[in-house]
């Protein structure tokens, strides 16, 4: 699932499941952008059917960590210096 507009533009959710049923659930197994490390479920039901075109109503429930916010809070130079000091103490 690719988000093309709005605040999630460019982010994706990886959806896994059977496409042949008229209603059911799909698993959310990861994502990109805002949805990195996402988990959840998508409930769906067939809304309309026109020839080979299937229109489904989706109910998306996802848990995710806004990765950009997490990384912006980490002080990488301090983290690297701490790891180097820890490594030198172990040797």
C-alpha positions as CSV (number, residue, x, y, z in Angstrom):
1,X,0.0,0.0,0.0
2,X,1.6,3.3,-1.1
3,X,0.6,6.7,0.2
4,X,0.7,9.3,-2.5
5,X,-0.7,12.4,-0.8
6,X,-0.8,14.1,2.5
7,X,1.5,13.8,5.5
8,X,2.4,10.1,4.8
9,X,3.3,10.8,1.1
10,X,6.0,8.3,-0.1
11,X,5.5,5.9,2.9
12,X,4.3,2.4,2.4
13,X,2.7,-0.5,4.3
14,X,3.6,-4.1,3.4
15,X,0.3,-6.0,3.3
16,X,0.3,-9.9,3.2
17,X,-2.7,-12.1,2.5
18,X,-5.1,-13.8,0.1
19,X,-6.6,-11.5,-2.6
20,X,-9.3,-13.9,-3.8
21,X,-11.8,-13.6,-1.0
22,X,-14.7,-11.2,-0.8
23,X,-14.0,-10.4,2.9
24,X,-11.3,-11.1,5.4
25,X,-8.1,-9.8,6.9
26,X,-4.6,-9.1,5.7
27,X,-1.5,-8.8,7.9
28,X,0.6,-5.6,8.0
29,X,4.3,-6.8,8.1
30,X,6.4,-3.7,8.0
31,X,6.6,-0.6,5.9
32,X,8.8,2.3,4.9
33,X,9.0,6.0,5.7
34,X,6.6,7.0,8.5
35,X,5.6,3.3,8.8
36,X,9.0,1.7,9.4
37,X,8.5,-1.3,11.7
38,X,4.7,-1.2,11.3
39,X,2.6,-4.1,12.5
40,X,-1.2,-4.5,12.3
41,X,-4.1,-5.8,10.4
42,X,-6.3,-4.7,7.5
43,X,-9.9,-5.8,7.5
44,X,-11.5,-5.7,4.1
45,X,-14.8,-6.5,2.3
46,X,-15.8,-6.3,-1.3
47,X,-17.6,-3.1,-2.0
48,X,-18.2,-3.4,-5.7
49,X,-17.3,-5.6,-8.6
50,X,-17.2,-4.5,-12.2
51,X,-15.7,-7.1,-14.6
52,X,-12.1,-7.6,-13.5
53,X,-12.1,-4.5,-11.3
54,X,-12.7,-5.2,-7.6
55,X,-13.4,-2.3,-5.2
56,X,-12.8,-3.1,-1.5
57,X,-13.5,-1.2,1.6
58,X,-10.4,-1.2,3.9
59,X,-10.2,-0.8,7.6
60,X,-6.5,-0.3,8.5
61,X,-5.2,-0.7,12.1
62,X,-1.4,-0.2,12.3
63,X,1.1,0.3,15.1
64,X,4.3,2.0,14.1
65,X,7.3,4.0,15.4
66,X,7.8,7.3,13.7
67,X,11.5,6.4,12.9
68,X,12.6,9.9,12.0
69,X,11.6,11.2,15.4
70,X,13.4,8.4,17.2
71,X,16.7,9.0,15.2
72,X,16.5,12.7,15.7
73,X,16.6,12.2,19.5
74,X,19.7,10.0,19.5
75,X,23.1,11.8,20.0
76,X,25.1,9.7,17.6
77,X,28.6,11.2,18.4
78,X,28.0,10.5,22.1
79,X,26.8,7.0,21.3
80,X,29.8,6.2,19.2
81,X,32.3,7.6,21.8
82,X,30.6,5.5,24.5
83,X,30.8,2.3,22.3
84,X,34.5,3.0,21.6
85,X,35.3,3.5,25.3
86,X,33.4,0.4,26.2
87,X,35.3,-1.6,23.5
88,X,38.7,-0.3,24.7
89,X,37.9,-1.2,28.3
90,X,37.0,-4.8,27.3
91,X,40.3,-5.4,25.5
